Amino acid sequence: MAGDRRQGGVRPLLVLGIALQSACYQYVPATLETVPDGAHVRALITPEAERRLLVTFGVQQGSTLSGQLDGRVGDQLSLMVPSVPIGSGPGSRPLYQRVMMPAADVLRVDLRRLDRFRTGVLVTGAAAVVVGVAWEAFGGGFFSEQPPGDGPAESVRFPAWGISISIPWP
């Protein structure tokens, strides 16, 4: 019974952690001249460019094109954009396609940057989950069915953040 409650509490935290992974990044406005090759970008393109990409390359991402800036050739931009998924499993990755488009077709470009605050919150939350699971595994028991009370006389108690940790003493 206690194991079922523990697993039920860990799964939502795991799902929440995966969902918050995208919160580690933010997009900041940039100019095409300042974006380095290989950077992850989100570009707002003209409706004509959107139609051209659909007809020429079969890429249908709408008016916002997300991908990696692969390089520049004159006034043409080379972007690697996700095209078709290579599977349907949890570890599947998309197949990328290189598309060329005139720089004039890009109305706005946003550069993906790591958000240090959100990443810190996520890492702190993940560490708290790991500590909680370790606590459960070693018998600390947030969900233990043992009634609270004094430990055996031969134990030593250390208060930590208002929680008594009982370590058996020989």
Number of C-alpha atoms within 10 A of each C-alpha: 7 12 11 8 11 16 11 11 12 15 11 11 14 13 10 12 17 12 10 15 13 11 16 17 17 14 15 12 13 14 11 19 6 8 16 13 13 13 16 21 26 20 20 19 20 17 12 11 18 19 16 15 18 14 11 9 14 12 19 16 14 16 17 17 21 19 19 21 23 18 17 16 10 8 9 15 20 18 25 21 22 19 16 12 12 12 11 9 8 6 7 10 13 13 13 16 16 16 17 17 17 14 16 12 17 18 14 15 21 19 22 17 14 12 13 12 12 17 17 12 14 19 15 12 14 15 12 12 16 13 12 15 18 13 13 16 10 8 11 16 16 12 14 14 9 7 6 7 6 10 13 11 8 11 14 14 15 12 9 8 6 7 10 13 14 16 13 12 10 6
